[in-house]
Amino acid sequence: MRIFKPKPRYKINYHAVSKHLGVNLRGNETFDELLKIEQQVKEYNERKARIAEENANIQRVDAQVKG
């Protein structure tokens, strides 16, 4: 008796996903790996925005103290 692996229902367009996420992909990531990468990219962008906001606040406070 042979056991067949189920074929994936949909093919992933890695080029479009790579463009959407803004990172380079190997091209053999599973859907679960892509979800993890998406979460990591989202956290990175949120962290970057928070740091930029904090730096803007620091500059604003420095300008108020000096002025």
N, C-alpha and C positions, 0 to 999 in steps of 0.2 A: 504494500500500500504506500503510495506517495503522498507526501504532505506538501501542498503548494502554499507558497507565500502569497498573501493577498496583494494585489497591485494597488498602488495609491490611486485614489479617485481623481485627484487633480495634480497637475504639474505646477510647480512653483516657478514663477518668473523671477529668477534671482537678480536679473539686471534691474527690474522695476523695484524689487524689494530693497536692493542695495542703494538705489537712488533715493527711495523713500526714507530709509534709515540714515543715510549719509555716511555709511561705512562700507568698506570692501568686504565681500563675502567669498568664501572658498567655492561655493556652488554645490556643496553636498550637505548643507545643514538640514536638519529635520525641522518640522514645524515647531516642535517644542523648543529647540535651540533658537529659532528665529524669534519666538516670543520672549525668551530670556534676553536676547540681544536687544530687542525693542525696549524692554524694561530698563536695561542698563543704559541705553542711549538716553531714555527719558530722564532717568535719575541724574545722569551726567549733565544734561542740558539744564535741568532745574538747579543743580548745584552751581553751575556756571552763572546762571542768571542771579542767583542769590548772592554770590560773591561780587558780581558787578554792582548789584544794588547796595551792598554793604560798602564797597569802595566809593560809590557816589555819595552815600551818606557821610562817610568820613571826610571827603573833600568838601562837602557842604558845611559840615561843622567846623572844619579848619578855616574855611573862608569867613564864617561868622566870627570866629575867635580873632582872626587877624584883622578883620574889617571893623 
